[in-house]
C-alpha cells in the first residue's frame, strides 16, 4: 500500500493552530482594490478559521497534518 500524499495546493493555503483548528486566509484581497472600502480591505487581511462543515474535505486533502 503506497503512502498517502498531501495535496500540495491545500498545504500552502491552510495551517494548523496550536489548539488543532485549521486557519485560512480570506479571498478577494489581491486586485480590484479601488472599489473596496478601507474597512473591508482591513478585515480581509485577518485570517479566519475553517468551519466544522468543511473539515471532512480538509482532512482528506491534508492527511498528514494530524487534524
ZAGUZA-351282 format. One record per atom (N, C-alpha, C): residue in one letter; atom name; z, x, y. Coordinates in pm, 1 decimal. Layout:
BEGIN
<"A"; "CA"; <Z; X; Y>>
...
// end
This chain:
BEGIN
<"X"; "N"; <0.0; 84.6; -117.9>>
<"X"; "CA"; <0.0; 0.0; 0.0>>
<"X"; "C"; <0.0; 89.9; 125.3>>
<"X"; "N"; <-97.7; 72.6; 215.0>>
<"X"; "CA"; <-100.5; 158.1; 334.1>>
<"X"; "C"; <7.7; 120.6; 434.8>>
<"X"; "N"; <28.9; 211.7; 527.2>>
<"X"; "CA"; <125.3; 185.8; 633.1>>
<"X"; "C"; <72.5; 76.8; 725.9>>
<"X"; "N"; <163.6; 4.6; 787.7>>
<"X"; "CA"; <125.4; -98.3; 885.4>>
<"X"; "C"; <102.1; -28.9; 1018.7>>
<"X"; "N"; <-14.0; -53.7; 1078.2>>
<"X"; "CA"; <-46.1; 10.2; 1205.3>>
<"X"; "C"; <-0.6; -75.9; 1321.9>>
<"X"; "N"; <41.5; -9.6; 1427.8>>
<"X"; "CA"; <78.9; -75.2; 1552.5>>
<"X"; "C"; <-46.8; -102.2; 1633.2>>
<"X"; "N"; <-54.4; -217.2; 1696.3>>
<"X"; "CA"; <-163.4; -245.9; 1789.4>>
<"X"; "C"; <-139.1; -163.8; 1915.3>>
<"X"; "N"; <-226.3; -66.5; 1941.6>>
<"X"; "CA"; <-203.1; 28.5; 2050.0>>
<"X"; "C"; <-213.9; -36.3; 2187.7>>
<"X"; "N"; <-298.9; -137.5; 2201.2>>
<"X"; "CA"; <-309.7; -207.8; 2329.3>>
<"X"; "C"; <-178.9; -278.1; 2362.3>>
<"X"; "N"; <-117.4; -340.0; 2261.8>>
<"X"; "CA"; <9.7; -408.2; 2283.1>>
<"X"; "C"; <122.0; -308.2; 2307.7>>
<"X"; "N"; <116.5; -192.7; 2242.5>>
<"X"; "CA"; <221.4; -92.4; 2259.0>>
<"X"; "C"; <225.9; -39.2; 2401.4>>
<"X"; "N"; <111.6; -37.7; 2470.1>>
<"X"; "CA"; <107.6; 9.4; 2607.8>>
<"X"; "C"; <155.3; -96.3; 2706.0>>
<"X"; "N"; <160.3; -222.6; 2664.4>>
<"X"; "CA"; <194.7; -331.1; 2755.3>>
<"X"; "C"; <338.3; -380.3; 2743.2>>
<"X"; "N"; <402.2; -356.5; 2628.7>>
<"X"; "CA"; <535.4; -410.3; 2604.1>>
<"X"; "C"; <633.8; -298.5; 2577.3>>
<"X"; "N"; <757.6; -316.8; 2623.9>>
<"X"; "CA"; <865.3; -221.6; 2599.6>>
<"X"; "C"; <988.2; -298.5; 2551.2>>
<"X"; "N"; <1063.8; -235.9; 2466.8>>
<"X"; "CA"; <1186.3; -296.1; 2416.5>>
<"X"; "C"; <1302.6; -258.3; 2507.5>>
<"X"; "N"; <1389.3; -354.9; 2539.7>>
<"X"; "CA"; <1505.8; -327.2; 2622.4>>
<"X"; "C"; <1622.1; -281.7; 2535.0>>
<"X"; "N"; <1729.0; -244.8; 2597.5>>
<"X"; "CA"; <1845.1; -198.2; 2523.5>>
<"X"; "C"; <1909.2; -306.2; 2438.5>>
<"X"; "N"; <1894.9; -432.2; 2479.9>>
<"X"; "CA"; <1954.5; -542.5; 2404.0>>
<"X"; "C"; <1859.3; -599.4; 2299.4>>
<"X"; "N"; <1739.4; -542.4; 2286.8>>
<"X"; "CA"; <1646.1; -587.4; 2183.6>>
<"X"; "C"; <1542.4; -686.7; 2230.8>>
<"X"; "N"; <1545.1; -722.7; 2358.2>>
<"X"; "CA"; <1442.3; -812.7; 2410.6>>
<"X"; "C"; <1317.4; -732.5; 2443.6>>
<"X"; "N"; <1206.5; -802.9; 2468.3>>
<"X"; "CA"; <1080.7; -735.6; 2497.2>>
<"X"; "C"; <1043.4; -761.0; 2642.3>>
<"X"; "N"; <1011.5; -652.3; 2713.9>>
<"X"; "CA"; <980.2; -656.4; 2855.8>>
<"X"; "C"; <829.5; -645.8; 2873.6>>
<"X"; "N"; <778.0; -712.4; 2976.3>>
<"X"; "CA"; <635.1; -707.2; 3006.5>>
<"X"; "C"; <616.0; -700.0; 3157.4>>
<"X"; "N"; <496.7; -658.3; 3199.8>>
<"X"; "CA"; <461.1; -661.0; 3340.3>>
<"X"; "C"; <384.4; -789.0; 3369.5>>
<"X"; "N"; <387.7; -831.9; 3494.2>>
<"X"; "CA"; <318.9; -954.7; 3532.1>>
<"X"; "C"; <172.5; -926.4; 3564.0>>
<"X"; "N"; <89.0; -1027.8; 3546.6>>
<"X"; "CA"; <-53.8; -1015.9; 3572.1>>
<"X"; "C"; <-85.9; -1054.9; 3716.1>>
<"X"; "N"; <-212.5; -1043.7; 3752.4>>
<"X"; "CA"; <-266.4; -1086.5; 3883.5>>
<"X"; "C"; <-216.4; -1001.4; 3998.6>>
<"X"; "N"; <-191.8; -873.1; 3976.3>>
<"X"; "CA"; <-141.8; -789.5; 4085.0>>
<"X"; "C"; <-230.2; -668.9; 4112.8>>
<"X"; "N"; <-350.8; -666.2; 4057.9>>
<"X"; "CA"; <-430.5; -544.3; 4069.8>>
<"X"; "C"; <-537.6; -550.5; 4177.4>>
<"X"; "N"; <-598.8; -664.1; 4201.5>>
<"X"; "CA"; <-702.6; -671.5; 4304.3>>
<"X"; "C"; <-705.3; -811.3; 4364.0>>
<"X"; "N"; <-788.0; -829.4; 4467.3>>
<"X"; "CA"; <-792.3; -953.4; 4547.7>>
<"X"; "C"; <-651.8; -983.8; 4600.8>>
<"X"; "N"; <-594.5; -884.7; 4666.7>>
<"X"; "CA"; <-457.0; -897.4; 4714.5>>
<"X"; "C"; <-448.2; -953.4; 4856.1>>
<"X"; "N"; <-561.2; -963.5; 4926.4>>
<"X"; "CA"; <-554.6; -1005.9; 5065.8>>
<"X"; "C"; <-515.9; -1152.4; 5079.6>>
<"X"; "N"; <-554.4; -1233.7; 4984.7>>
<"X"; "CA"; <-522.7; -1376.4; 4994.4>>
<"X"; "C"; <-385.5; -1410.9; 4937.0>>
<"X"; "N"; <-319.1; -1315.3; 4874.6>>
<"X"; "CA"; <-187.1; -1339.0; 4818.3>>
<"X"; "C"; <-80.9; -1304.5; 4921.4>>
<"X"; "N"; <23.2; -1385.7; 4926.6>>
<"X"; "CA"; <128.9; -1363.2; 5025.0>>
<"X"; "C"; <212.2; -1240.5; 4986.9>>
<"X"; "N"; <281.6; -1186.1; 5084.1>>
<"X"; "CA"; <366.3; -1069.2; 5060.1>>
<"X"; "C"; <475.5; -1101.7; 4959.9>>
<"X"; "N"; <530.7; -1221.3; 4968.7>>
<"X"; "CA"; <636.1; -1262.3; 4876.0>>
<"X"; "C"; <583.0; -1268.4; 4732.7>>
<"X"; "N"; <463.5; -1322.6; 4717.8>>
<"X"; "CA"; <403.7; -1333.3; 4584.6>>
<"X"; "C"; <375.7; -1195.0; 4525.7>>
<"X"; "N"; <322.7; -1104.6; 4606.8>>
<"X"; "CA"; <294.2; -969.2; 4559.5>>
<"X"; "C"; <422.2; -894.3; 4524.2>>
<"X"; "N"; <527.2; -916.1; 4601.3>>
<"X"; "CA"; <655.8; -852.0; 4573.5>>
<"X"; "C"; <712.4; -901.4; 4441.0>>
<"X"; "N"; <701.1; -1031.4; 4415.2>>
<"X"; "CA"; <751.4; -1086.8; 4289.1>>
<"X"; "C"; <668.0; -1042.7; 4169.6>>
<"X"; "N"; <541.6; -1012.6; 4190.8>>
<"X"; "CA"; <456.7; -964.4; 4081.3>>
<"X"; "C"; <493.1; -821.8; 4040.2>>
<"X"; "N"; <558.6; -746.1; 4128.4>>
<"X"; "CA"; <596.7; -608.7; 4095.1>>
<"X"; "C"; <709.2; -603.5; 3991.8>>
<"X"; "N"; <793.7; -706.1; 3988.1>>
<"X"; "CA"; <907.4; -704.4; 3895.8>>
<"X"; "C"; <860.3; -737.9; 3755.2>>
<"X"; "N"; <930.0; -686.8; 3656.9>>
<"X"; "CA"; <894.4; -714.2; 3518.4>>
<"X"; "C"; <959.2; -845.0; 3473.0>>
<"X"; "N"; <910.9; -895.2; 3360.3>>
<"X"; "CA"; <962.7; -1020.1; 3303.9>>
<"X"; "C"; <988.1; -999.2; 3155.1>>
<"X"; "N"; <1059.7; -1092.2; 3095.4>>
<"X"; "CA"; <1086.9; -1086.8; 2952.2>>
<"X"; "C"; <992.4; -1180.4; 2877.9>>
<"X"; "N"; <964.3; -1144.7; 2752.9>>
<"X"; "CA"; <879.0; -1227.6; 2668.4>>
<"X"; "C"; <957.2; -1352.4; 2627.7>>
<"X"; "N"; <890.9; -1466.4; 2633.3>>
<"X"; "CA"; <954.6; -1591.3; 2591.0>>
<"X"; "C"; <973.2; -1591.5; 2438.9>>
<"X"; "N"; <1072.7; -1662.8; 2393.2>>
<"X"; "CA"; <1101.2; -1665.2; 2249.6>>
<"X"; "C"; <989.0; -1730.3; 2169.9>>
<"X"; "N"; <909.2; -1818.1; 2233.6>>
<"X"; "CA"; <798.3; -1882.2; 2164.3>>
<"X"; "C"; <688.3; -1782.6; 2129.1>>
<"X"; "N"; <678.9; -1670.7; 2201.4>>
<"X"; "CA"; <574.2; -1571.8; 2177.6>>
<"X"; "C"; <621.1; -1452.5; 2095.0>>
<"X"; "N"; <745.4; -1452.8; 2052.4>>
<"X"; "CA"; <799.9; -1336.9; 1982.8>>
<"X"; "C"; <734.2; -1313.4; 1846.8>>
<"X"; "N"; <689.5; -1417.5; 1779.0>>
<"X"; "CA"; <627.7; -1400.7; 1647.5>>
<"X"; "C"; <498.3; -1319.8; 1658.5>>
<"X"; "N"; <416.3; -1349.3; 1760.5>>
<"X"; "CA"; <292.0; -1274.5; 1778.8>>
<"X"; "C"; <320.3; -1129.9; 1818.0>>
<"X"; "N"; <422.1; -1109.4; 1901.6>>
<"X"; "CA"; <455.3; -973.1; 1944.0>>
<"X"; "C"; <505.6; -891.5; 1826.1>>
<"X"; "N"; <585.5; -951.7; 1740.1>>
<"X"; "CA"; <633.5; -880.5; 1621.5>>
<"X"; "C"; <518.7; -842.1; 1529.1>>
<"X"; "N"; <416.8; -927.6; 1521.2>>
<"X"; "CA"; <301.1; -898.2; 1436.1>>
<"X"; "C"; <219.6; -782.1; 1493.6>>
<"X"; "N"; <209.4; -775.8; 1627.2>>
<"X"; "CA"; <133.4; -668.8; 1690.6>>
<"X"; "C"; <208.3; -535.9; 1690.9>>
<"X"; "N"; <342.7; -544.1; 1698.6>>
<"X"; "CA"; <425.5; -423.0; 1707.1>>
<"X"; "C"; <525.2; -417.9; 1593.5>>
<"X"; "N"; <479.8; -392.7; 1471.9>>
<"X"; "CA"; <573.7; -395.2; 1358.9>>
<"X"; "C"; <673.9; -280.1; 1361.3>>
<"X"; "N"; <639.5; -168.5; 1425.7>>
<"X"; "CA"; <727.0; -52.1; 1426.5>>
<"X"; "C"; <820.4; -45.7; 1545.5>>
<"X"; "N"; <818.8; -148.8; 1630.4>>
<"X"; "CA"; <906.8; -149.9; 1746.1>>
<"X"; "C"; <1050.4; -181.2; 1707.1>>
<"X"; "N"; <1070.1; -243.2; 1592.5>>
<"X"; "CA"; <1203.6; -272.1; 1546.0>>
<"X"; "C"; <1269.1; -390.0; 1614.5>>
<"X"; "N"; <1190.7; -493.8; 1638.0>>
<"X"; "CA"; <1242.0; -613.6; 1705.4>>
<"X"; "C"; <1296.8; -707.9; 1600.6>>
// end
